[in-house]
Amino acid sequence: MVSNEVWLPTKAELTVPVELSISTPSIKAGAIYMAKACENDCKEFMLCRSELEDPRKCLKEGAAVTACGVRLLQQMKKHCRDEFENYAHCIDHSHAKAYVVKCKEQQRFLDRCAIDKLGLERPKLGYFARLHVHQSDRPKPASTMRDYEAEAKKVLDELPKDHPARLDYRKFTDERRDWFNN
């Protein structure tokens, strides 16, 4: 439930100039290049989301990620259309789960075109699993950590003294840990 005090963005604020409307195999074919080309925009968006803990405050950064993805796909269409479509077609028709393993030959041609015509090299395996430090120009926001103990104390203090306490609660146990250890 949302009250009138909660700010929600307008439809105009949520609208981006161009939406990505391509198939899943095409997204799989271009995803690694999008991740590499739009790396800084994606990191800026994720930093904003984690720092502010409110996606409504990061609409500008999210629109920048979408715009970067659209630009990259437009460049792919302009310079490497045949290679991109062949790779996406192979992904679509090679396996029911759209695995890319059987499409290494088409991938090689797309990689060569991306390097030659776009100057965009496919990242090495494990590149995105490594630690990357992101330097941001945005000012660091003030700490927004909630004080859950103070909130709970306030709620408990507001309860009447004769309020019945629940006796049917269970103590929390992390069953995942117990399951693996047993």
C-alpha positions in Angstrom: 0.0 0.0 0.0 1.2 3.5 -0.9 0.0 6.6 0.8 -0.2 10.1 -0.7 3.0 11.1 1.1 5.1 8.6 -0.9 6.7 10.3 -4.0 6.3 8.2 -7.1 7.9 9.2 -10.4 5.7 10.4 -13.2 5.3 8.5 -16.5 7.4 11.1 -18.2 10.2 10.5 -15.7 10.1 6.8 -16.3 10.0 7.0 -20.1 13.3 6.6 -21.9 13.7 7.8 -25.6 14.3 4.2 -26.9 13.3 1.0 -25.2 15.2 -2.2 -25.9 12.8 -4.6 -27.7 14.9 -7.5 -29.0 14.7 -11.2 -28.5 16.5 -13.2 -25.8 19.0 -14.8 -28.1 19.9 -11.3 -29.4 20.4 -10.1 -25.8 22.6 -13.1 -25.1 24.6 -12.4 -28.2 25.2 -8.8 -27.2 25.2 -9.0 -23.4 29.0 -9.4 -23.0 29.7 -6.4 -25.2 27.0 -4.3 -23.5 28.5 -5.2 -20.1 31.9 -4.1 -21.3 30.9 -1.0 -23.2 28.5 0.2 -20.5 30.6 -0.9 -17.5 30.9 2.6 -16.0 27.2 3.4 -16.4 26.2 0.1 -14.9 28.6 0.6 -11.9 27.3 4.1 -11.4 23.7 2.9 -11.4 24.5 0.0 -9.0 26.4 2.3 -6.7 23.5 4.7 -6.6 21.1 1.9 -5.9 23.2 0.5 -3.0 24.0 3.8 -1.4 20.6 5.4 -1.6 18.5 2.2 -1.2 15.8 3.7 -3.3 15.5 3.0 -7.0 13.3 6.1 -7.5 16.4 8.3 -6.8 18.5 6.5 -9.5 16.2 7.0 -12.5 18.8 9.2 -14.3 21.5 6.6 -13.9 19.2 3.8 -15.0 18.3 5.8 -18.2 22.0 6.2 -18.9 22.5 2.4 -18.8 19.6 1.9 -21.2 20.9 4.7 -23.5 24.3 3.1 -23.5 22.9 -0.3 -24.4 20.8 1.2 -27.2 23.8 3.0 -28.6 25.9 -0.2 -28.6 23.2 -2.2 -30.3 22.8 0.5 -32.9 26.6 0.4 -33.6 26.4 -3.4 -33.8 23.6 -3.2 -36.3 25.4 -0.6 -38.3 28.9 -2.3 -38.4 28.4 -6.0 -37.6 24.9 -6.8 -38.5 25.5 -10.1 -40.3 27.9 -11.5 -37.7 25.6 -10.4 -34.9 22.5 -12.0 -36.5 24.3 -15.2 -37.3 25.5 -15.5 -33.7 22.0 -14.8 -32.3 20.4 -17.2 -34.8 22.9 -19.9 -33.7 22.1 -19.3 -30.1 18.4 -19.5 -30.8 18.5 -22.7 -32.8 21.4 -24.7 -31.2 19.7 -25.6 -27.9 16.3 -25.3 -26.2 17.9 -23.4 -23.4 19.8 -21.0 -25.7 23.2 -22.1 -24.7 26.1 -20.4 -26.5 28.5 -23.3 -26.3 27.8 -24.7 -29.7 28.2 -21.2 -31.4 31.9 -20.6 -30.9 32.5 -20.2 -34.6 29.9 -17.5 -35.0 31.1 -15.9 -31.8 34.6 -15.7 -33.2 33.4 -13.8 -36.3 31.4 -11.4 -34.1 34.4 -10.9 -31.8 36.6 -10.1 -34.8 34.1 -7.6 -36.2 33.6 -6.0 -32.8 37.4 -5.5 -32.4 38.0 -4.3 -36.0 35.0 -2.0 -36.4 34.0 -1.0 -32.9 37.3 -1.3 -31.0 35.5 -3.4 -28.5 37.2 -6.5 -27.3 35.4 -9.4 -25.6 36.5 -9.5 -21.9 38.5 -12.5 -20.8 36.7 -15.3 -18.9 36.3 -14.3 -15.3 36.7 -10.5 -16.0 33.5 -9.6 -14.3 34.2 -11.9 -11.3 37.3 -9.9 -10.4 37.3 -7.0 -8.1 37.0 -3.6 -9.8 37.2 -0.3 -8.0 34.9 2.3 -9.4 35.7 6.0 -9.0 32.5 8.1 -9.0 32.0 11.8 -9.5 28.8 11.8 -7.4 29.1 13.1 -3.9 28.8 10.5 -1.3 25.4 10.6 0.4 24.9 11.1 4.1 24.5 7.8 6.0 21.0 6.5 5.7 21.4 3.5 7.9 18.2 2.9 9.9 18.5 2.4 13.6 16.3 -0.7 14.0 16.8 -1.0 17.7 15.5 2.6 18.3 12.5 1.9 16.0 11.7 -1.3 17.9 12.1 0.4 21.2 9.7 3.2 20.1 7.1 0.7 19.0 7.4 -1.3 22.2 7.2 1.9 24.3 4.0 2.8 22.5 2.3 -0.5 23.5 0.1 -0.5 26.6 1.7 -2.0 29.7 -1.0 -4.7 29.8 -0.5 -5.8 26.2 -0.3 -9.6 26.0 3.1 -10.9 25.0 3.2 -13.7 22.4 4.4 -17.0 23.8 4.2 -19.0 20.5 7.4 -17.6 19.0 10.4 -19.8 18.1 14.0 -18.8 18.4 15.6 -18.2 15.0 18.0 -20.9 13.8 19.8 -20.8 10.6 18.6 -24.2 9.2 20.9 -24.0 6.2 24.0 -24.2 8.4 22.4 -27.0 10.5 21.5 -28.9 7.3 25.0 -28.8 5.9 26.7 -29.7 9.1 24.5 -32.7 9.9 
